[in-house]
Amino acid sequence: MTRPASENELPQLYEQMLLIRAYEEKIVEASAAGKVPGTCTSVGQEAAAVGVVNALGGDDLILTNHRSAAHLIARGADPGRLLAEVMGRSAGYCQGKSGSLHISVKELGVVLTSTIVGAELSLATGVALAQGMLGKPGIVVCFFGDGAACEGAFHESLNLASVWNLPILYVCENNQWQAFVHRRETMRRDHVADWAVPYDIPARTVDGNNVEAVLAAARAAAAEVRASGRPFLLETYTYRSRGHFEPDDQAYVDPAERAAWAARDPIAACRDRLLASGRLTASQDAALADKVQSRIAVALAFAEASPYPALSEMTTDVYA
Ligand SMILES: Cc1ncc(C[n+]2csc(CCOP(=O)(O)OP(=O)(O)O)c2C)c(N)n1
């Protein structure tokens, strides 16, 4: 059974997207002020993250990549503990030892963030194998980029997951860019979903800037994985609106391309739909904006007040 986004779900998805955007914009601002180290944001990709994560169940496990903040926040992570982690403070989810690029949150089922591009694919495939061997109920969801899909790890993982019937939802966030290289330079086709065909894996591409469309597609895909016990590849077609990392002036990007995608911003589009259908008023929207801004201000204050880990803990919880 799959359900489309219901009437009262959309405002909640919208608020999550606003919170993610506010969180990442705060990191950009704080990093420009020298308070926070620069990191990779997923500004412009909020609908892709929120739509998929909201389609999951509590037992499902997530493995993600270097643009993981949106996945974590949509899964319910506390922005204060996330910011503390990015700032290397002991109140962070990994006691400040992972930063943004390796964060995991066991209690939310977020197994890991991989900054080794493509590593999340082979590790997620292994986690799905373990889930089956241990008789665990949840499916595994793996977020990766179009750049990762150009690596051998993608093809090996899909092949093995198909041959071994592993319950895994691969989610390719095709955001058009692979660091400073456009995907046109590394792929003959526009869609990573096409690459699932030879592995006998069902696949679909969805408009990654439409949160309701992503939610519905992810619900259908997750239901198929649960019913079949087999992999599925969902491609969310979206855009990385900011640079590869912070700071990055994006001088290598055609301004017309940026403008075209800015006109399809997922949050603005969702807001327009909510306002047009009467599910949100302009004053409610302003109140929501204030709410998320004050949540992020509290989060930053919390993170800044947290101490760095003690020197004596330097090697605890660190495996490599
Ligand atoms: C194995 C490996 N090669 C190269 C890098 C450097 N690197 C970090 S992110 C990135 C681009 C990845 O592109 P994509 O998978 O499309 O993800 P996106 O950054 O677009 O979200 C590269 C090349 C790395 N971290 N790991």
The ligand as an SDF file (V2000), in Angstrom:
LIG
                    3D

 26 27  0  0  0  0  0  0  0  0999 V2000
   36.8080    8.0820   -3.6010 C   0  0  0  0  0  0  0  0  0  0  0  0
   36.7460    9.5930   -3.6150 C   0  0  0  0  0  0  0  0  0  0  0  0
   37.1100   10.2570   -4.7280 N   0  0  0  0  0  0  0  0  0  0  0  0
   37.0530   11.6160   -4.7540 C   0  0  0  0  0  0  0  0  0  0  0  0
   36.6450   12.3020   -3.6510 C   0  0  0  0  0  0  0  0  0  0  0  0
   36.5650   13.8390   -3.6890 C   0  0  0  0  0  0  0  0  0  0  0  0
   35.1270   14.2120   -3.8210 N   0  0  0  0  0  0  0  0  0  0  0  0
   34.3820   14.5130   -2.7490 C   0  0  0  0  0  0  0  0  0  0  0  0
   32.7900   14.8080   -3.1660 S   0  0  0  0  0  0  0  0  0  0  0  0
   33.0980   14.5550   -4.7930 C   0  0  0  0  0  0  0  0  0  0  0  0
   31.9980   14.6800   -5.8130 C   0  0  0  0  0  0  0  0  0  0  0  0
   30.9730   13.6310   -5.6440 C   0  0  0  0  0  0  0  0  0  0  0  0
   29.9290   13.8490   -6.5580 O   0  0  0  0  0  0  0  0  0  0  0  0
   28.5310   13.1870   -6.3560 P   0  0  0  0  0  0  0  0  0  0  0  0
   28.6840   11.7480   -6.0090 O   0  0  0  0  0  0  0  0  0  0  0  0
   27.7030   13.5160   -7.5390 O   0  0  0  0  0  0  0  0  0  0  0  0
   27.9520   13.8710   -5.0430 O   0  0  0  0  0  0  0  0  0  0  0  0
   27.5840   15.4240   -4.8060 P   0  0  0  0  0  0  0  0  0  0  0  0
   28.8310   16.0500   -4.2400 O   0  0  0  0  0  0  0  0  0  0  0  0
   27.1730   15.9960   -6.1040 O   0  0  0  0  0  0  0  0  0  0  0  0
   26.4850   15.4170   -3.8130 O   0  0  0  0  0  0  0  0  0  0  0  0
   34.4240   14.2400   -5.0110 C   0  0  0  0  0  0  0  0  0  0  0  0
   35.0210   13.9430   -6.3240 C   0  0  0  0  0  0  0  0  0  0  0  0
   36.2890   11.5660   -2.5010 C   0  0  0  0  0  0  0  0  0  0  0  0
   35.8650   12.1830   -1.3820 N   0  0  0  0  0  0  0  0  0  0  0  0
   36.3190   10.2250   -2.5210 N   0  0  0  0  0  0  0  0  0  0  0  0
  1  2  1  0
  2  3  1  0
  2 26  2  0
  3  4  2  0
  4  5  1  0
  5  6  1  0
  5 24  2  0
  6  7  1  0
  7  8  2  0
  7 22  1  0
  8  9  1  0
  9 10  1  0
 10 11  1  0
 10 22  2  0
 11 12  1  0
 12 13  1  0
 13 14  1  0
 14 15  2  0
 14 16  1  0
 14 17  1  0
 17 18  1  0
 18 19  2  0
 18 20  1  0
 18 21  1  0
 22 23  1  0
 24 25  1  0
 24 26  1  0
M  CHG  1   7   1
M  END
$$$$
